[in-house]
Amino acid sequence: MVKRCLDILGSAAGLLLLSPLILVVGAVVYRRLGSPVLFTQERPGLDGRIFRMMKFRTMTDARGADGALLPDVERLTPFGRWLRSTSLDELPGLWNVLCGEMSLVGPRPLLVEYLPLYSEEQMRRHEVKPGLTGWAQVNGRNALSWDEKFALDVWYVKNQSLMLDVRILGLTFWRVLRRDGISAAADATMPVFKGNRKT
């Protein structure tokens, strides 16, 4: 209950105070990448329930001769890469927090198609709401392997507390300033998770 109150207050204050920045970023995204300005995608939340996560768009819709979208590395523009490095692309997610679909702190929401690929232990990351930032984000972000990331997510689930959330939020500002762990070593973002059946 306390966490939900803090999520409401934090997201509402963020949307209000950052509204000029959100408008400016939206205008620049429209100018650089066109419409739509927002990228929305179905993601699993608490208990695996599906919601539509919102972010600022960072990629083009460039497609190959077969009509399929090109790989992320070819669609991610220098501007989009900068947006991700500053985490400004995540600002619309404050609306997801305000609506109760996400929390300020929690495991990051991943793709719906990953749900059947998790081990029993990894699936525990869905025992809490997904977050704008989380324990994995302040301990390596996309520079982590999937196993490392899921281990940190589950550690958070087992050890969550108000003080831990405050610590994570503080570390998040520091990591964003340093722009640590934006992408994996050999990928524009993060390689596809192909499953891990170990429990």
C-alpha positions in Angstrom: 0.0 0.0 0.0 2.8 2.4 0.9 4.7 1.5 -2.3 1.6 2.2 -4.4 1.1 5.6 -2.8 4.7 6.5 -3.5 4.3 5.3 -7.1 1.2 7.5 -7.5 2.9 10.5 -5.9 6.2 10.0 -7.8 4.7 9.4 -11.2 2.2 12.2 -10.9 4.9 14.6 -9.8 7.2 13.4 -12.5 4.6 13.9 -15.2 3.8 17.4 -13.9 7.3 18.6 -13.4 8.8 17.0 -16.4 5.9 17.9 -18.8 7.9 20.6 -20.6 10.8 18.1 -21.2 8.4 15.4 -22.3 6.8 17.8 -24.8 10.2 18.8 -26.1 11.5 15.2 -26.5 8.2 14.3 -28.2 8.6 17.1 -30.7 12.2 16.1 -31.5 11.2 12.5 -31.9 8.5 13.5 -34.3 11.0 15.7 -36.2 13.8 13.0 -36.3 11.8 9.8 -36.6 8.3 10.8 -37.7 5.0 9.4 -36.4 4.1 7.6 -34.2 6.1 9.4 -31.5 5.3 6.8 -28.9 6.4 3.1 -29.1 3.8 0.9 -27.5 4.1 -2.8 -27.0 2.4 -5.5 -25.0 4.4 -6.6 -22.0 3.7 -9.0 -19.1 3.2 -7.3 -15.7 2.3 -8.6 -12.3 1.4 -12.3 -12.4 2.1 -12.2 -16.1 -0.9 -10.0 -16.9 -0.5 -8.2 -20.2 -0.4 -4.4 -20.5 0.7 -1.9 -23.1 4.0 -0.3 -22.1 4.8 3.1 -23.5 8.2 4.6 -24.4 9.4 7.3 -26.8 10.2 5.8 -30.2 14.0 5.3 -30.8 14.0 3.2 -34.0 12.9 3.7 -37.6 10.5 1.3 -39.4 13.0 0.4 -42.0 12.3 -2.9 -43.7 14.2 -5.3 -46.0 13.2 -6.5 -49.4 11.1 -9.2 -47.8 9.1 -6.7 -45.9 10.4 -7.7 -42.5 11.8 -5.1 -40.1 15.6 -4.8 -40.3 17.6 -5.8 -37.2 17.7 -3.4 -34.3 21.3 -2.3 -35.0 20.2 -1.1 -38.4 17.1 0.7 -37.2 18.5 2.4 -34.1 19.5 5.9 -35.2 22.3 8.0 -33.4 19.5 10.1 -32.0 17.6 7.0 -30.8 20.8 5.7 -29.2 21.3 9.0 -27.4 17.7 8.9 -26.1 18.3 5.4 -24.7 21.6 6.4 -23.1 19.9 9.2 -21.2 16.8 7.1 -20.4 14.7 9.9 -21.8 12.9 7.3 -23.9 11.4 5.9 -20.6 9.6 9.1 -19.6 6.2 8.0 -21.0 6.4 5.0 -18.7 5.4 7.3 -15.9 1.9 7.0 -17.2 2.1 3.2 -16.9 3.1 3.7 -13.2 0.3 6.2 -12.6 -2.2 3.7 -14.0 -0.9 1.0 -11.7 0.5 -1.2 -14.5 4.1 -0.6 -13.4 6.0 0.6 -10.4 8.8 3.1 -10.1 11.0 0.2 -9.0 10.8 -3.5 -10.1 12.1 -5.9 -12.7 11.9 -4.4 -16.2 9.0 -5.7 -18.3 10.3 -8.0 -21.1 8.6 -9.5 -24.1 5.4 -11.6 -23.9 7.0 -14.4 -25.9 9.6 -14.9 -23.1 6.9 -16.1 -20.7 7.0 -19.8 -21.6 10.8 -19.8 -21.7 11.4 -18.9 -18.0 12.5 -21.5 -15.4 10.3 -21.7 -12.3 12.8 -19.5 -10.4 13.0 -16.9 -13.2 9.2 -16.7 -13.4 9.3 -15.3 -9.8 10.2 -11.9 -11.3 6.4 -11.6 -12.1 5.5 -11.8 -8.4 5.8 -8.0 -8.3 4.9 -5.2 -10.7 7.5 -4.4 -13.3 9.4 -1.2 -12.9 10.8 1.8 -14.7 14.1 0.9 -13.0 15.2 -2.1 -11.0 18.0 -3.9 -9.2 19.4 -5.3 -12.4 19.4 -1.9 -14.0 21.6 -0.4 -11.3 23.9 -3.4 -11.4 24.8 -3.6 -15.1 21.6 -3.1 -17.1 21.9 -4.6 -20.6 25.6 -5.3 -20.1 24.5 -8.3 -18.0 23.8 -11.8 -19.3 20.3 -13.0 -19.1 21.1 -15.4 -16.2 22.7 -12.5 -14.3 19.8 -10.2 -14.9 17.2 -12.8 -13.9 19.1 -13.6 -10.7 19.1 -10.0 -9.7 15.4 -9.6 -10.5 14.6 -12.6 -8.3 16.9 -11.3 -5.6 14.8 -8.1 -5.6 11.6 -10.0 -5.3 12.9 -11.9 -2.3 14.4 -8.8 -0.6 12.1 -5.9 -1.6 11.7 -3.1 0.9 11.0 0.6 0.9 14.6 1.3 1.8 15.9 -0.9 -1.1 13.6 1.0 -3.5 15.0 4.3 -2.3 18.5 3.0 -2.8 17.7 1.8 -6.3 16.2 5.1 -7.3 19.3 7.0 -6.0 21.6 4.6 -7.9 19.5 5.0 -11.0 20.2 8.7 -11.2 23.9 8.0 -10.9 23.9 5.2 -13.5 21.9 7.5 -16.0 24.4 10.3 -15.5 27.3 7.8 -16.3 25.2 6.1 -19.0 26.4 2.7 -17.9 25.3 -0.6 -19.5 23.1 0.8 -22.2 23.6 -2.2 -24.5 25.1 -5.7 -24.5 28.6 -6.1 -25.8 27.7 -7.4 -29.3 24.2 -6.0 -29.7 22.5 -2.6 -30.2 20.2 -3.4 -27.3 20.0 -6.8 -25.7 20.2 -10.2 -27.5 17.0 -12.3 -27.7 16.4 -14.6 -24.7 16.1 -18.2 -26.0 15.2 -19.9 -22.8 16.7 -21.5 -19.7 14.9 -24.5 -18.3 17.1 -24.8 -15.2 15.3 -24.4 -11.9 
